[in-house]
Amino acid sequence: MRPPWPVVLRGATPLGEEIVLDPLRRRDRVAWAEVRGRNREWLGPWEATSPDSQPQVVSFAALVRHYTREARAGRMLPFTIRLDGRIVGQMVLFGISWGSLQSVAAGYWVDRTVAGRAVAPTALALAVDHALGTMGLHRVEVNIRPENGNSLAVVRKLGFRDEGSRSAYLHINGQWRDHRTFALTTEDLAGGTLMERLHINHISHIGDTPPHVPGAPGEGT
């Protein structure tokens, strides 16, 4: 089964800011380079890397082609996160499995300038509601390094279930890193949506990041 692509998802953060999840396009080259360059140090500790000694350098055009090809093949949904029309991050659903598993994983990052404004939780909630609702999947998981305080706050805010640790799970920032796995299934939502849960939990301050937690983008990997 192949989910439709392109897809555009829209929603409001608990603070009332409108965000849009949509595909990355060739005309985004300058904006993409600007936000990625400005956040290089902010994202570096949490970025997936290649274990190859000489990783291949991919052009922006090749990146867009790759995302489009993978999305049309039904293997991933690579969303760009936009706030007020500008790129502020990325939300990717990948590893889509059907059959008896019906599962997908999510990974994400956000611009440091919008951290703390519920952009990442809202984007993840929109993506999960699309996966478990429109796509008809059963399970979404997010894998996070234990040191990534902000990304842990995202899954706490949304009520993801902690399923334990995975040793040397992903190659991040030059090394194989341990991760914790968090998941939600359709049963966890009991007929509701994750966007509804986000707004309820925001009012009650569930999952808020304590002031002493070191800042880190929610990479979800």
N, C-alpha and C positions, 0 to 999 in steps of 0.2 A: 504493500500500500504506500502511495506517495502523497504526503500532505501537500495542499496547494501552495504555490509560491509564485509571485511575491505576496506577502501578507503584511498588513499594517494594523497595529494594535494601539489604541489610545486610552488614556486614563489620567486621573488626577491624583497627585500625592495627597497625604493627609493635610498638608499645608496649603492645598488648593492649586498647586502648580501643575499645568498640563504637560504630560510627557507623551512622546510618540515612539513606538518601536517600528522600524521599517528597514528595508535593505540598504546596505552600503552601495553607493553608485559611483561611477567614474567622476562625476562632477564634484564629489566630496573630497577629492584628492588634497586640495590645499587645506581644508578644514581638518581633515584627518591627520595630516602631517603636523599641523599646528598643535592639536590637542595631545597627540601621542608624544611629540617632542617636548612639550611643556611639562608632561607628566612622567617623563622617563625615569627620574629618580624615585618618584612616588610609587610607580608601578613595578619597578625593577625587582624588588624582593619577592614579588608574588607572580611573576610572569612565567608561563610555561616556556621551557627551552628545549633544544634538541640535544640528546646525548652524543650526537656525532661530533667529531673533533672539528669538522669544517661544515657547519650548517649552511644550507643554501639561502642566499639572499633573494627575497621575493619582491618584485616591484608592486606598486599599488595596483596597477592594471591587472597583474597576475593574481593578486589577492582578491580583487572583485570577481574575476572570472572563476576562481576557485570556489568562493562562497556561492556564486550563482549556480555553478555546476553541482556542488554538493547539495544545495537546497532543492534544486529541481529533481535530483536523484532520490530525494527523501531521506538523506542521511543526516542532515542538520538544518536548523533554522537560524541563520546568523543575523540577528537583529542589531541595528544601530539604535542607541538611545539618544533622543533629541529632546531638548528643553528649550522652549521659545525658539524653535527652528534651528538651534545649533547643536552640533554633536557634543555630547557630554559623557559618552560611554558606549558600552557594548553588552548585549545580552545574547548568549548563544545557547540554543538547545541542540545537543549533539548525542551521538550514540543511540539514535532512535531505534527501538526494537519493537517488533509486533509479535504476532503469535501468542504463545502462552506467557510471555514476559510483559509486553506492552509497557515499556519503560523508556525513560529518557533522562539524561543528565543535563545540568545547567551550569554555565560558567559566565562570569560577568566582571566588569571593571567600570569605575566611574572617575570622572575628572575630579581632581582634588578640590576644585573651587565649588563643587556642589555637594561634597561630602557633608553628612549630617542633615540633609534636607529631604530625606526619605526617598531619594531618586532610585537607589538600588533596590530597596524593598518593593517599591511600586513596580519597577520594571520586572522584577522576579515574579511578583504576584500576577501581573498581566500575562507573562509567559507561561506560568504554571496553569492559570485558568484556561489558557488556550490549549495547552497540552492535554490537560485532564478533561476539558470540556469539549471544545470543537474537534480536536484530534481524536478524542476517545481513548487516550492512554490511561494506564492505571497507576503509574508510579513516576515520581520525579525525584532525583537525588542531586545533592550538591556536595562536593568534596572540598574541604577547606583545611589549609594548614593551621595547626593549633595556635600558632603565633599571630594569626591574622585577626586581631580584635574586632575590627569593623565588619568584616565578613561574617564572623560569628554572631555579631549583633543583628545582622540582616536575617539570618535563619531563626534566631530567637524571636525576633519581632513577628515573624510569620508562623511561628509554632511548628517548625520542622522537628521531627523526631531524631534524636542522636542515636545512630546505629553503631557507634564505636570507631576504632581506629584501623587504619590500613598502613602497614609499614612500607616505606620506600615506594609509595604509590605512584607519584608523578615526578617527572624531571622539572624542577622549578629553580630558576636563578642559578643554573649550573650544577645542581646536585639532585639526587633522588631524595625526595622529601616524604615524611610521614604526613598523612591527612586524616581528618575525621569525616565520616560520612553522615549526612543528614538527609532525611527523606520524608516525603508526603505521599499518601495514596488517596484515592477517591474516598475511601472509608473515613479517612481523617477529616475530610471536609464535610462529611455527612449531608451532602446535598447543597451545601453553601458554596461560596467562592472565597478564594484567598484574598481578593481585594476587599471583600466585606470584613474578613478577619483582620486585615491590616489596619483598617480604619478603626475598628473596635479596640484593637490592642494599642493603637497610638493614643487614643483617648485615655486609656488606663495605664499608659507608659510601660506596657509589657515589652521586654526586650530592649529597652533603651540602653545605649552604651554608657557605662559609668565614665565620669570625667577622667579617671586615671588610666583608662585603657589606651595604649599607644595607637596613634592613627595609622590606618592601612586601608587601601582601597579594597572593596569587596570583590575579589577576583573569583571566588567560588571554585578555585582549583588549588 
